[in-house]
Amino acid sequence: MEPFFSPGSGWSLLLVLPAAFLLDSVVGDPRGLPHPIRWMGKAIESAEPPCRALVRNPRQAGLLFALLLIGGTWLLSSLLLGLVSALHPLAGFVLEVIMLFYCLSARSLAQAAREIYQLLIAGEVDRARQAVAMIVGRDVGSYGGDDIARATVETVAENFVDGVLSPLFFAALGGGPLALCYKMVNTLDSMVGYKNERYLDFGRAAARIDDLANFLPARGAVAVISLAAQLSPLKSGRLAWETGRLEGSQHASPNAGYPEAAFAGALGVRLNGPNYYGGKLVDKPFIGKLFAPPKVVHIDRACSLMMRASALGCLLAWLLAWLLIL
């Protein structure tokens, strides 16, 4: 009989998922310790020049680059997990928990947002502006308190998918190695998925793979966020669902609009809209256009909603893993 803790047995995931989620909820981002995401960043930087040199067509080079890194992540993590599990099934179980733990960022996302919230409450707008500049890509030099609040709430909403729901979804399908593959996809998009001269063609494949990977989780996020909102003191699940359903597609990104729209409805705030990027105004439509702009207090409410939705996401991922075993 296959040991319960044996990775790949299916049954082990029923403990891996909640264990990794609880570890993230308690510990958060382990600063100062080795982190696979940083290793992925270094691998991306190292692999780009030889892939460009090997294939002259930038789109084809970018596709090769993305597939090699994603496939390599799965291969290395699967081999490592298999090797450690062969030494002892319990050691393999612990390693898989750590793999998924490093893919989750619910606590660190909430911490970053609440640090900005505390700075704004204390009236330290300049420091809050510096802090929000670390987590968004837009120009924030002229932002006041309410602008910072809007940017922070949007970040919490959007990163709920790639920092929590998508890793849980892929872990339910393929354990720690597949969750790490997703993080490589997400890291690739964040590093080369830009529409600039250098990466417009080379980064196209990475951006499209990221869009595909988040397609189902982003849309499923509307239901998860709506349920979390209904179970919260806000009791705003219906507004979250209707706003997510009606306005989720009104975003430049094919996926980011869905969680943002659900958060907008749940919190009763207007998000998105025109922003400056690199000194250039990008005219984006508002999401939750019937609501008022967010205030500072909505940062804390967004964090509470995100943590509640994360717990529900973990439960749903656990149920998916259980259904796949049957």
Summary of the structure (lengths in Angstrom):
residues: 326
radius of gyration: 20.0
end to end distance: 16.8
largest distance: 63.7
contacts: 1151
relative contact order: 0.13
helix: 71%
strand: 4%
